[in-house]
């Protein structure tokens, strides 16, 4: 697939990714702190008032509980007598005695002991191993891939001619963060489709992608709905020609 020489005109090359998650979170945190200060004071007053009002209610509940304990005392005594019977002890000791690894272990008698006393070799719990990842920031990764590939993002879009026929084309680059689709990739594809719709051009998109770009969270997931809407209008309403070329690897992660 070759574009005719000297016919390629790139589109939207100056659109670049930023770090929207970090940028939004800082403003949200600073705004929420200033706004929630008076709300906190009201909530403290409400809590202090509720404590003073609920004091007599608590006294009633304590009396109710003390009364229920006194009534249930004979019931508890019956259950203790039933458990203290010799028949129950013999049944439980026979039920919980097992023979493992050539040793007879009475689990009923050992149930009151701790795990360390039952097995002194395992007295010290295993230490947790913390694995530290030296993962660069998202904006730093974008810069490194731009220097590595010479591209601004994971897709190139533009207008050219194929055997003298004007076409709108988008070509994804898997070497740029696995061809993952973030907000910039989705915007460039959408603008390409809209331009092809307005100019009544055939559309060709060469796919090589690992799916949505996880660093941008839900923003990357929104791009598929935006692209599908523009592509539906391109194919169904305008009834224009569209070809999607799937290359390896292309996944829907």
Backbone bond lengths (Angstrom), bond angles and torsions (degrees), N, CA, C in turn:
res aa  C-N    CA-C-N  psi(-1)  N-CA   C-N-CA  omega(-1)  CA-C   N-CA-C  phi
1 X - - - 1.465 - - 1.527 107.81 -
2 X 1.310 117.89 107.68 1.456 122.81 -177.46 1.524 110.49 -126.13
3 X 1.317 115.26 132.24 1.455 121.04 173.87 1.526 108.26 -79.83
4 X 1.316 115.90 141.74 1.467 119.37 178.89 1.517 110.15 -56.99
5 X 1.336 118.25 139.60 1.473 121.07 -178.75 1.530 112.03 -57.81
6 X 1.332 113.64 142.44 1.467 122.28 175.94 1.533 113.31 63.00
7 X 1.322 116.49 24.78 1.472 119.36 177.55 1.525 112.62 -117.77
8 X 1.297 118.06 -5.71 1.476 121.19 -175.40 1.514 110.31 -81.52
9 X 1.320 116.09 125.24 1.461 123.16 178.28 1.527 107.81 -124.66
10 X 1.350 119.01 102.03 1.472 120.89 -176.90 1.519 111.90 -68.13
11 X 1.310 115.54 153.96 1.465 123.03 -179.47 1.527 110.02 -123.70
12 X 1.338 115.51 144.28 1.469 122.71 170.94 1.529 112.57 53.17
13 X 1.318 116.52 42.54 1.461 119.48 -179.43 1.524 112.81 -75.72
14 X 1.312 118.52 -18.58 1.462 121.26 -176.97 1.528 113.13 -87.31
15 X 1.332 117.31 -4.35 1.463 119.59 177.46 1.526 108.04 -75.67
16 X 1.324 117.16 124.02 1.462 121.89 -178.37 1.515 109.72 -131.40
17 X 1.333 115.17 156.79 1.464 121.13 -178.97 1.513 110.41 -78.91
18 X 1.330 115.21 151.86 1.452 122.69 171.88 1.521 106.96 -128.16
19 X 1.293 116.51 -167.75 1.456 121.10 178.08 1.525 108.60 -110.81
20 X 1.339 118.06 82.24 1.469 119.00 -173.94 1.512 113.60 -68.35
21 X 1.325 118.00 -28.59 1.464 120.00 -176.50 1.523 110.48 -67.89
22 X 1.324 116.98 -48.45 1.449 120.89 -179.85 1.531 111.28 -65.58
23 X 1.329 116.72 -40.64 1.463 120.92 -178.09 1.522 110.90 -65.01
24 X 1.331 118.46 -42.11 1.455 121.11 -179.01 1.523 111.47 -72.90
25 X 1.335 117.59 -37.60 1.458 119.55 -175.09 1.520 111.72 -66.18
26 X 1.325 118.56 -35.73 1.454 120.48 -179.90 1.526 111.55 -65.20
27 X 1.326 116.75 -43.05 1.469 119.11 179.26 1.521 111.15 -69.25
28 X 1.336 116.51 -37.33 1.457 119.24 -179.47 1.526 111.35 -64.76
29 X 1.342 115.94 -40.37 1.456 119.25 -179.81 1.521 111.47 -68.28
30 X 1.340 116.79 -42.34 1.463 119.28 -179.67 1.519 111.29 -66.76
31 X 1.328 118.31 -36.76 1.455 120.64 178.72 1.509 113.15 -72.10
32 X 1.346 116.61 -37.23 1.456 119.39 -177.67 1.520 112.08 -69.51
33 X 1.338 117.43 -33.38 1.457 119.45 -179.73 1.526 111.85 -64.38
34 X 1.341 115.89 -43.83 1.458 118.80 -177.39 1.522 112.11 -70.50
35 X 1.343 116.91 -33.16 1.452 119.29 -176.99 1.518 112.54 -79.93
36 X 1.328 117.22 -30.45 1.452 119.48 -173.84 1.520 113.12 -85.73
37 X 1.354 118.41 -4.06 1.465 119.88 -178.13 1.524 112.20 -61.56
38 X 1.382 120.28 -51.36 1.474 118.11 179.95 1.512 112.72 -67.20
39 X 1.357 116.78 -29.18 1.461 118.56 -179.47 1.515 110.22 -65.04
40 X 1.352 116.11 -38.06 1.465 120.00 179.53 1.516 112.19 -61.95
41 X 1.361 116.58 -38.55 1.465 119.06 -179.62 1.523 111.11 -66.21
42 X 1.334 117.03 -39.24 1.461 119.67 178.11 1.509 111.03 -63.96
43 X 1.337 115.82 -41.12 1.456 118.74 -177.93 1.521 111.46 -65.33
44 X 1.361 117.65 -34.07 1.457 119.60 178.04 1.524 111.11 -66.51
45 X 1.364 115.52 -40.15 1.459 118.06 178.04 1.524 111.30 -64.86
46 X 1.343 115.54 -39.59 1.461 118.44 179.49 1.516 111.20 -64.07
47 X 1.339 116.22 -39.54 1.453 119.39 179.26 1.525 111.50 -67.47
48 X 1.355 116.15 -41.76 1.456 118.55 179.54 1.534 110.60 -63.95
49 X 1.353 116.71 -37.31 1.450 118.55 178.38 1.511 112.45 -68.42
50 X 1.313 117.10 -38.51 1.461 119.58 -179.93 1.514 111.93 -66.50
51 X 1.354 117.44 -32.02 1.457 119.72 179.39 1.523 110.95 -66.64
52 X 1.370 114.91 -41.85 1.460 117.60 -178.25 1.526 111.35 -67.98
53 X 1.312 117.64 -34.32 1.460 120.06 -178.67 1.521 111.68 -75.27
54 X 1.316 117.36 -31.60 1.454 120.26 -174.26 1.520 112.54 -84.95
55 X 1.361 118.06 -1.35 1.465 120.34 -177.97 1.527 111.94 -58.71
56 X 1.385 120.55 -51.59 1.467 118.55 179.95 1.512 112.75 -65.27
57 X 1.335 116.85 -30.77 1.463 118.81 179.52 1.515 109.83 -64.51
58 X 1.359 116.22 -39.05 1.456 120.07 179.30 1.520 111.63 -62.43
59 X 1.354 116.85 -36.72 1.460 119.23 -179.99 1.518 111.18 -64.81
60 X 1.340 116.58 -38.76 1.465 119.88 178.15 1.516 110.66 -64.68
61 X 1.344 115.59 -41.96 1.459 118.55 -178.32 1.518 111.35 -65.13
62 X 1.368 117.31 -33.93 1.453 120.06 178.44 1.523 110.99 -66.83
63 X 1.341 115.10 -39.12 1.463 118.05 177.79 1.518 110.99 -65.29
64 X 1.359 115.57 -39.67 1.462 118.65 179.25 1.515 110.98 -63.58
65 X 1.335 115.89 -40.57 1.457 119.24 179.86 1.518 111.31 -68.30
66 X 1.338 116.72 -40.35 1.460 119.19 179.18 1.520 110.51 -64.20
67 X 1.330 116.03 -35.96 1.448 118.29 177.79 1.513 112.60 -68.42
68 X 1.326 116.62 -39.58 1.458 119.41 179.80 1.514 111.30 -66.27
69 X 1.377 116.93 -33.86 1.459 119.37 178.60 1.516 111.34 -66.28
70 X 1.347 115.10 -40.60 1.462 117.95 -178.45 1.519 110.69 -67.11
71 X 1.330 117.62 -35.00 1.465 120.01 -179.95 1.520 111.80 -72.36
72 X 1.324 116.80 -34.11 1.454 120.02 -175.48 1.515 112.21 -84.40
73 X 1.333 118.60 -3.51 1.462 121.00 -178.13 1.520 112.01 -59.70
74 X 1.365 120.38 -49.43 1.474 118.28 179.93 1.523 112.22 -62.97
75 X 1.346 116.63 -31.61 1.465 118.27 179.21 1.510 110.22 -64.70
76 X 1.356 116.50 -41.20 1.461 120.01 178.32 1.512 111.62 -63.69
77 X 1.336 116.61 -37.14 1.458 119.46 -178.45 1.523 110.84 -65.09
78 X 1.341 116.10 -36.60 1.462 119.00 178.16 1.515 111.17 -64.58
79 X 1.364 116.44 -42.58 1.451 119.56 -178.92 1.515 111.66 -66.10
80 X 1.369 116.70 -35.18 1.456 119.18 179.01 1.520 110.95 -68.50
81 X 1.339 115.61 -38.45 1.458 118.17 177.69 1.521 111.14 -64.11
82 X 1.352 114.92 -38.26 1.462 117.80 -179.49 1.516 110.78 -65.06
83 X 1.349 116.65 -39.84 1.458 120.06 -179.18 1.522 112.08 -73.45
84 X 1.344 116.44 -29.84 1.460 119.27 -177.64 1.522 112.82 -75.49
85 X 1.332 117.21 -5.02 1.454 119.55 179.48 1.509 111.90 -63.46
86 X 1.337 115.64 147.27 1.466 119.94 -178.23 1.512 111.58 -67.19
87 X 1.354 117.88 -31.20 1.450 121.12 -178.36 1.527 111.01 -64.03
88 X 1.363 117.33 -42.06 1.465 119.94 -178.78 1.511 111.11 -66.97
89 X 1.360 117.30 -38.61 1.455 119.55 -179.76 1.519 111.44 -65.52
90 X 1.330 114.94 -41.32 1.459 118.07 179.52 1.530 110.70 -66.20
91 X 1.344 116.31 -38.72 1.464 119.46 -179.64 1.518 110.97 -65.48
92 X 1.361 116.34 -43.06 1.458 119.25 -179.42 1.514 111.83 -69.31
93 X 1.329 117.08 -40.95 1.467 118.82 179.69 1.515 111.29 -64.86
94 X 1.344 116.29 -35.43 1.465 117.84 176.80 1.507 112.50 -72.80
95 X 1.350 116.32 -31.64 1.465 120.34 -178.40 1.516 112.03 -71.85
96 X 1.356 117.05 -38.86 1.449 121.27 -173.69 1.527 113.30 -97.64
97 X 1.289 119.20 11.94 1.461 120.50 175.69 1.513 109.09 -96.16
98 X 1.321 116.97 125.35 1.454 122.63 -178.93 1.509 109.28 -133.25
99 X 1.298 115.85 160.64 1.458 120.79 179.12 1.513 108.34 -118.12
100 X 1.323 116.50 110.85 1.459 121.76 -178.84 1.502 109.29 -130.15
101 X 1.338 116.04 137.89 1.469 123.87 177.57 1.526 111.90 56.19
102 X 1.336 116.53 34.78 1.456 120.44 177.37 1.509 114.61 76.71
103 X 1.344 119.11 7.38 1.458 122.56 -179.75 1.522 109.07 -122.06
104 X 1.330 115.65 135.98 1.457 120.96 176.64 1.514 109.06 -85.91
105 X 1.335 116.63 115.39 1.455 122.28 -176.59 1.522 108.56 -113.08
106 X 1.305 117.32 122.07 1.454 122.51 176.73 1.525 108.01 -92.34
107 X 1.332 116.30 98.80 1.457 120.34 -176.32 1.522 111.92 -69.81
108 X 1.345 117.17 -25.55 1.468 119.01 -179.57 1.519 110.85 -67.43
109 X 1.344 116.77 -42.22 1.454 119.74 179.20 1.511 111.83 -75.94
110 X 1.335 117.09 -26.78 1.464 120.22 -178.89 1.524 113.17 -86.94
111 X 1.342 116.68 -4.09 1.455 118.70 -177.32 1.518 112.19 -67.65
112 X 1.324 117.67 -25.72 1.458 120.44 -179.67 1.515 112.63 -81.40
113 X 1.334 117.36 -13.99 1.456 121.27 -179.94 1.506 109.92 -91.49
114 X 1.320 115.42 159.41 1.458 120.19 179.88 1.509 110.08 -79.75
115 X 1.339 114.16 170.31 1.462 119.90 179.70 1.522 111.07 -65.62
116 X 1.339 116.14 -34.94 1.457 119.78 -179.80 1.518 111.36 -68.38
117 X 1.357 117.67 -37.21 1.457 120.16 179.73 1.517 111.17 -71.50
118 X 1.348 117.49 -34.56 1.452 120.15 178.85 1.515 111.66 -69.75
119 X 1.330 117.20 -34.14 1.459 121.85 -179.22 1.520 108.32 -137.25
120 X 1.348 118.57 90.03 1.473 119.97 -176.13 1.513 113.90 -60.82
121 X 1.342 117.85 -25.59 1.468 119.72 -179.22 1.514 112.49 -66.75
122 X 1.337 117.70 -21.26 1.453 122.34 -179.57 1.519 111.80 -106.86
123 X 1.347 117.58 27.13 1.460 120.16 -176.33 1.519 112.57 -67.14
124 X 1.344 117.52 -35.42 1.457 120.88 179.93 1.516 109.97 -92.23
125 X 1.342 119.18 120.79 1.463 120.28 178.47 1.519 111.17 -66.56
126 X 1.318 117.79 149.54 1.470 119.80 179.77 1.513 111.37 -64.81
127 X 1.312 116.05 140.09 1.457 121.23 179.34 1.525 110.87 -74.36
128 X 1.347 115.41 140.17 1.457 120.59 179.22 1.522 109.91 -76.97
129 X 1.309 114.26 135.18 1.455 120.49 179.51 1.520 109.01 -100.06
130 X 1.316 116.78 117.18 1.455 121.70 -179.83 1.523 109.42 -94.07
131 X 1.320 115.68 126.18 1.457 121.79 -179.79 1.520 107.83 -102.96
132 X 1.298 116.43 120.59 1.462 121.53 -179.60 1.526 109.48 -100.37
133 X 1.333 115.02 133.68 1.457 121.76 179.89 1.523 108.81 -109.66
134 X 1.305 115.08 128.31 1.461 120.84 177.25 1.529 108.17 -94.72
135 X 1.339 114.98 73.78 1.456 120.77 -176.17 1.530 108.89 -94.24
136 X 1.335 118.76 122.56 1.459 119.69 -179.61 1.526 111.57 -68.13
137 X 1.317 115.57 160.56 1.452 120.60 177.55 1.527 110.57 -63.89
138 X 1.334 114.65 156.58 1.463 119.83 -177.18 1.531 111.55 -60.62
139 X 1.335 116.30 -43.46 1.461 119.32 -178.62 1.533 110.80 -66.03
140 X 1.336 117.23 -31.45 1.468 120.29 177.06 1.521 111.08 -70.59
141 X 1.309 116.79 -36.68 1.469 119.83 177.49 1.523 110.56 -65.92
142 X 1.330 116.52 -38.59 1.467 119.40 177.49 1.524 110.24 -60.62
143 X 1.331 116.50 -44.80 1.470 120.12 179.87 1.521 111.73 -62.19
144 X 1.334 116.90 -40.66 1.460 119.25 -178.69 1.519 111.80 -67.05
145 X 1.332 117.85 -38.24 1.469 120.49 178.87 1.529 111.17 -72.82
146 X 1.314 117.20 -30.95 1.466 118.98 175.42 1.525 111.06 -65.58
147 X 1.326 116.84 -39.20 1.456 119.67 177.68 1.530 111.42 -71.52
148 X 1.331 116.26 -34.15 1.465 120.18 -177.54 1.521 112.16 -72.03
149 X 1.335 116.93 -41.95 1.472 120.46 -174.65 1.518 113.44 -99.76
150 X 1.330 117.63 -19.81 1.458 119.94 -175.43 1.510 113.31 78.20
151 X 1.328 117.61 10.09 1.460 122.97 179.82 1.527 109.20 -110.01
152 X 1.329 114.79 158.21 1.458 119.25 177.23 1.522 112.00 -86.64
153 X 1.316 117.80 -25.93 1.463 121.81 179.66 1.527 109.65 -152.10
154 X 1.345 115.61 -176.03 1.457 121.33 -173.15 1.519 113.12 -83.32
155 X 1.330 118.69 9.82 1.454 121.25 177.78 1.525 109.18 -147.42
156 X 1.314 115.42 145.10 1.465 122.88 171.83 1.527 108.14 -112.48
157 X 1.294 116.49 130.21 1.462 121.90 178.58 1.522 109.09 -124.92
158 X 1.311 114.80 150.27 1.458 118.76 179.81 1.516 111.93 176.91
159 X 1.330 114.36 -175.86 1.462 123.41 -179.84 1.529 108.03 -118.43
160 X 1.309 115.18 136.58 1.461 119.99 178.18 1.516 110.38 -153.94
161 X 1.295 114.30 -169.77 1.460 120.15 178.37 1.521 109.26 -124.60
162 X 1.313 115.21 138.96 1.460 122.90 178.17 1.531 107.68 -121.01
163 X 1.351 114.74 104.81 1.465 120.55 -173.86 1.533 111.65 57.42
164 X 1.350 114.33 38.99 1.457 119.85 177.59 1.509 114.66 83.84
165 X 1.344 118.50 -0.30 1.467 122.22 -179.42 1.524 108.33 -101.02
166 X 1.337 119.20 122.61 1.471 120.76 178.41 1.528 110.62 -65.64
167 X 1.322 116.50 132.00 1.466 122.01 179.41 1.516 108.77 -138.63
168 X 1.326 114.14 153.26 1.461 121.80 169.58 1.518 107.42 -100.97
169 X 1.329 116.38 130.45 1.468 118.99 -171.71 1.523 110.72 -137.78
170 X 1.331 113.65 143.89 1.456 121.90 173.03 1.516 109.27 -130.53
171 X 1.335 116.46 131.13 1.469 121.68 -177.47 1.520 107.41 -125.77
172 X 1.334 117.16 122.03 1.452 122.09 -179.70 1.530 109.66 -88.49
173 X 1.334 115.57 151.97 1.461 122.43 -178.63 1.522 109.10 -120.23
174 X 1.350 116.27 112.77 1.459 120.17 -176.99 1.523 112.00 -70.17
175 X 1.312 118.38 -24.82 1.460 121.48 -179.32 1.531 112.31 -68.97
176 X 1.313 118.26 -15.83 1.462 122.37 178.60 1.529 108.07 -93.69
177 X 1.326 116.78 93.74 1.462 123.78 179.03 1.520 111.74 52.06
178 X 1.316 115.94 42.35 1.453 119.67 177.56 1.511 114.17 66.23
179 X 1.325 117.73 22.82 1.453 120.22 -178.95 1.513 113.67 62.54
180 X 1.335 117.01 22.71 1.463 120.00 -177.26 1.523 110.76 -67.98
181 X 1.329 114.40 149.30 1.466 120.53 -175.30 1.515 110.29 -101.60
182 X 1.328 115.14 112.00 1.452 121.36 172.69 1.515 110.47 -104.93
183 X 1.322 116.11 -163.21 1.459 120.23 -177.47 1.531 111.99 -66.71
184 X 1.339 117.79 -34.30 1.465 119.95 -179.94 1.520 110.79 -71.29
185 X 1.332 117.51 -43.80 1.469 120.51 178.78 1.526 110.10 -61.51
186 X 1.330 116.81 -44.13 1.462 119.21 178.76 1.513 113.05 -64.08
187 X 1.332 117.02 -37.84 1.464 120.45 179.55 1.519 111.38 -68.61
188 X 1.334 117.06 -40.30 1.461 119.87 -179.96 1.534 111.67 -66.13
189 X 1.327 116.87 -39.28 1.466 119.82 177.50 1.521 110.59 -66.47
190 X 1.332 116.65 -42.25 1.466 120.33 -179.94 1.520 111.18 -63.22
191 X 1.317 117.76 -43.63 1.464 120.55 178.71 1.527 111.29 -65.12
192 X 1.322 116.59 -35.84 1.464 119.45 177.46 1.534 111.01 -64.27
193 X 1.323 116.14 -42.54 1.468 119.94 179.39 1.521 110.69 -65.78
194 X 1.322 117.28 -42.42 1.463 120.01 -179.91 1.530 111.34 -65.94
195 X 1.330 116.48 -37.90 1.470 118.83 177.84 1.526 110.34 -66.06
196 X 1.331 117.26 -42.07 1.461 120.28 177.84 1.522 111.28 -64.82
197 X 1.324 117.43 -32.55 1.461 120.54 177.61 1.524 110.81 -68.05
198 X 1.333 117.32 -44.98 1.468 120.46 -178.72 1.521 112.16 -68.23
199 X 1.338 117.03 -34.12 1.459 121.13 -178.00 1.527 113.05 -94.89
200 X 1.331 117.00 0.57 1.479 122.57 -179.03 1.529 111.24 53.89
201 X 1.340 114.93 50.46 1.455 121.08 179.71 1.526 110.17 -104.02
202 X 1.329 117.73 147.23 1.462 119.65 170.40 1.530 109.74 -66.57
203 X 1.327 116.13 149.99 1.458 122.07 -173.62 1.520 110.13 -121.42
204 X 1.333 116.03 130.69 1.462 122.09 176.82 1.529 107.82 -128.93
205 X 1.345 116.68 126.30 1.460 122.13 177.35 1.524 108.12 -124.56
206 X 1.332 115.82 123.95 1.464 122.34 177.91 1.524 107.25 -98.38
207 X 1.329 116.41 114.08 1.463 121.76 -173.24 1.527 110.50 -96.15
208 X 1.313 115.80 134.26 1.467 123.87 170.69 1.514 106.10 -152.99
209 X 1.334 117.20 91.34 1.461 119.70 -168.88 1.514 110.93 -143.45
210 X 1.333 114.80 151.66 1.454 121.60 173.59 1.509 113.27 -100.48
211 X 1.319 118.01 7.27 1.461 121.00 177.39 1.517 111.83 110.94
212 X 1.325 115.06 -159.20 1.470 121.41 -177.73 1.525 109.99 -71.96
213 X 1.325 116.16 149.85 1.464 122.27 -179.79 1.522 109.04 -86.17
214 X 1.322 115.81 110.82 1.465 120.77 -172.01 1.519 112.27 -67.12
215 X 1.323 118.56 -24.05 1.468 120.07 -178.03 1.524 112.32 -64.36
216 X 1.341 117.73 -22.16 1.465 120.70 -178.57 1.515 112.66 -100.74
217 X 1.313 117.27 4.89 1.455 120.60 173.43 1.523 113.54 60.12
218 X 1.345 115.34 -134.03 1.459 120.93 -176.20 1.525 112.84 -68.05
219 X 1.337 117.39 -21.36 1.466 119.31 178.48 1.529 111.24 -61.87
220 X 1.330 116.79 -36.80 1.461 119.46 178.78 1.525 111.34 -71.57
221 X 1.334 117.56 -32.31 1.461 120.41 179.61 1.524 111.85 -70.99
222 X 1.319 117.46 -25.87 1.466 120.96 -179.78 1.526 112.36 -72.60
223 X 1.325 117.81 -18.62 1.459 120.07 -174.27 1.527 112.43 -67.97
224 X 1.329 117.19 -34.80 1.461 119.78 -178.29 1.523 111.60 -63.60
225 X 1.327 117.34 -39.83 1.467 120.18 178.02 1.526 110.94 -65.69
226 X 1.334 116.46 -39.01 1.468 120.22 179.67 1.528 111.17 -65.95
227 X 1.341 116.21 -44.05 1.468 120.25 179.61 1.527 110.67 -65.95
228 X 1.328 116.68 -42.85 1.472 119.98 -179.00 1.515 111.34 -62.39
229 X 1.333 117.47 -37.75 1.464 120.35 179.00 1.531 111.29 -65.13
230 X 1.346 115.95 -45.63 1.470 118.92 179.22 1.525 111.39 -66.07
231 X 1.332 116.56 -37.28 1.465 120.09 -179.19 1.522 111.75 -72.01
232 X 1.324 117.18 -32.09 1.467 120.43 176.18 1.522 110.63 -63.78
233 X 1.335 116.49 -43.36 1.464 119.89 177.38 1.530 110.96 -64.79
234 X 1.319 117.25 -36.63 1.464 121.88 -179.11 1.531 111.13 -65.48
235 X 1.327 116.88 -43.46 1.466 120.37 -174.64 1.528 112.72 -87.99
236 X 1.335 116.66 -45.42 1.462 119.70 -171.72 1.527 112.01 -82.21
237 X 1.322 117.66 -48.49 1.463 120.35 -176.49 1.522 112.30 -80.19
238 X 1.339 116.76 -46.91 1.471 119.75 -178.68 1.519 112.47 -88.04
239 X 1.355 116.43 -18.40 1.476 122.12 178.63 1.532 110.82 54.18
240 X 1.332 115.07 49.84 1.458 121.11 178.36 1.527 110.15 -98.01
241 X 1.334 115.00 167.60 1.461 121.84 -172.86 1.529 110.08 -85.97
242 X 1.346 115.41 128.98 1.459 121.28 -179.15 1.521 110.14 -136.05
243 X 1.327 116.11 131.88 1.458 121.95 178.28 1.527 107.74 -128.56
244 X 1.333 115.94 129.36 1.457 122.13 174.95 1.521 108.41 -112.10
245 X 1.314 116.69 119.65 1.465 122.38 -178.64 1.521 108.09 -103.36
246 X 1.323 115.93 115.88 1.458 121.43 -178.96 1.520 109.22 -93.27
247 X 1.314 115.75 123.12 1.456 121.33 177.44 1.532 109.07 -108.38
248 X 1.304 116.22 171.32 1.456 121.33 178.95 1.532 109.62 -104.32
249 X 1.335 118.55 124.28 1.480 126.29 6.60 1.534 111.68 -96.32
250 X 1.324 115.37 142.52 1.459 122.55 170.44 1.515 107.53 -134.39
251 X 1.331 117.24 114.79 1.455 121.41 -179.04 1.519 109.65 -126.58
252 X 1.316 115.92 165.98 1.466 121.12 179.46 1.513 110.86 -112.84
253 X 1.335 116.89 55.97 1.455 120.18 -177.91 1.508 112.62 -76.12
